């Protein structure tokens, strides 16, 4: 099962930037378990939401032909929290893109106030220098994922 930490894209500039939203609701189990009695969105899941937003931006920049994986969290700082009834906004900017991978910078805002910065590095793993072999099929951007992506990003990636 695949977990999605974004609900939809509201802006998408191919090869440049993407903005995705995530509504924080009490229906999510992790809010009850993270800090009992004080429901907040865990920072680790906000990092994952940014990684999904930025990773799709990186993948789309090359027509989803590469197997894009998160290689490194260059920076992740949070100065605020998000709770039930609030909306997270992930803005990812593609800083560099090469055959080997990409670097992105990002901001996390909650109901209009900046609460975090997340800068990431991604690898195009088929072009890695380690000599490891990976399956021929794209196990990152699968056919099922591309169909679902169409629901997040109308007009791109499949189901449109």
C-alpha positions in Angstrom: 0.0 0.0 0.0 1.2 3.4 -0.9 0.7 6.4 1.5 0.1 9.8 0.1 0.8 12.9 2.3 -0.6 15.3 -0.2 -4.2 15.8 -1.2 -3.9 17.7 -4.5 -1.8 20.0 -6.6 -2.9 23.6 -6.9 0.0 24.9 -9.0 2.5 23.0 -11.3 5.1 24.6 -13.5 6.9 21.8 -15.3 10.6 21.7 -14.5 10.3 24.7 -12.2 7.9 24.5 -9.2 5.0 22.7 -7.7 2.5 23.5 -4.9 0.5 20.8 -3.2 -2.0 21.0 -0.4 -2.7 18.6 2.5 -5.7 19.0 4.8 -5.0 17.8 8.4 -8.0 16.0 9.9 -8.8 14.0 13.0 -9.6 11.1 10.7 -5.8 10.4 10.5 -4.6 7.9 13.0 -1.1 9.4 13.3 -2.6 12.6 14.8 -3.9 10.6 17.7 -0.8 8.5 18.3 2.1 11.0 17.8 1.5 13.1 21.0 -1.4 11.6 22.9 -3.9 14.3 23.9 -2.3 16.9 21.6 -3.1 16.0 18.0 -0.4 17.5 15.6 1.0 16.5 12.3 4.4 14.8 12.8 7.3 16.8 11.2 8.5 13.5 9.6 5.3 13.3 7.7 5.5 16.9 6.6 9.0 16.1 5.2 7.4 13.1 3.4 4.7 15.4 2.0 7.4 17.7 0.7 9.4 14.7 -0.7 6.3 13.5 -2.6 5.6 17.0 -4.0 9.2 17.6 -5.0 9.7 14.0 -6.2 6.7 14.3 -8.6 8.1 17.6 -9.8 11.5 16.0 -10.5 9.9 12.9 -12.2 7.7 15.0 -14.4 10.6 17.2 -15.5 12.0 14.1 -17.3 8.6 12.7 -18.5 8.6 10.1 -15.7 11.2 8.1 -17.5 13.6 8.0 -14.5 13.3 6.1 -11.3 13.4 9.0 -8.8 14.2 8.3 -5.2 14.9 10.6 -2.2 18.6 10.5 -1.7 19.2 13.0 1.1 17.4 15.5 3.3 19.8 18.5 3.0 17.8 20.6 5.5 14.6 20.2 7.4 13.7 22.9 10.0 10.3 23.4 11.6 9.3 26.4 13.7 5.6 25.7 14.0 3.0 22.9 14.1 -0.1 21.9 12.2 -3.2 20.4 13.8 -6.7 19.2 12.8 -8.7 21.6 10.7 -5.6 23.3 9.3 -4.2 23.1 5.8 -0.6 22.5 4.8 0.9 24.0 1.7 4.0 22.4 0.2 5.9 24.6 -2.3 8.8 22.8 -4.0 11.2 24.6 -6.3 13.5 22.7 -8.6 17.0 24.2 -8.1 19.1 21.8 -10.2 18.4 18.9 -12.5 21.0 16.6 -14.1 21.3 13.1 -15.4 22.4 12.0 -11.9 19.5 13.6 -10.0 18.1 16.8 -8.7 18.0 19.3 -5.8 14.9 21.0 -4.6 14.1 23.7 -2.0 10.8 23.9 -0.3 8.6 25.7 2.2 5.8 24.4 4.3 3.1 26.8 5.3 0.1 26.2 7.5 -2.9 28.4 7.0 -0.7 31.1 5.5 2.2 31.1 8.0 5.5 29.5 7.2 6.3 26.7 9.6 9.1 24.9 7.9 11.8 24.6 5.2 12.7 21.3 3.6 15.6 21.1 1.0 16.0 17.7 -0.6 18.3 15.8 -3.0 16.9 13.1 -5.4 18.7 10.4 -7.3 17.9 9.0 -10.7 18.9 5.5 -9.6 19.4 4.0 -13.0 22.3 6.4 -13.5 24.0 5.7 -10.1 27.7 5.1 -9.9 27.5 2.2 -7.4 27.2 -0.5 -10.1 24.0 -1.8 -8.6 21.4 -3.1 -11.0 17.7 -2.2 -10.7 14.6 -3.7 -12.3 13.9 -2.5 -15.8 10.3 -1.5 -15.0 9.8 1.8 -13.3 8.8 0.7 -9.8 8.6 4.4 -8.6 6.2 5.8 -11.2 4.2 2.6 -11.8 1.2 2.5 -14.1 -1.1 2.4 -11.1 0.7 5.5 -9.6 0.4 7.4 -12.9 -3.3 6.7 -13.0 -3.7 8.0 -9.4 -1.4 11.0 -10.2 -4.0 12.0 -12.8 -6.5 12.6 -9.9 -4.0 14.8 -8.1 -2.7 16.6 -11.2 -5.4 16.8 -13.9 -4.0 16.8 -17.5 -0.7 15.1 -16.5 0.5 11.7 -15.7 -2.3 9.5 -16.9 -6.0 9.6 -16.0 -6.1 13.4 -16.7 
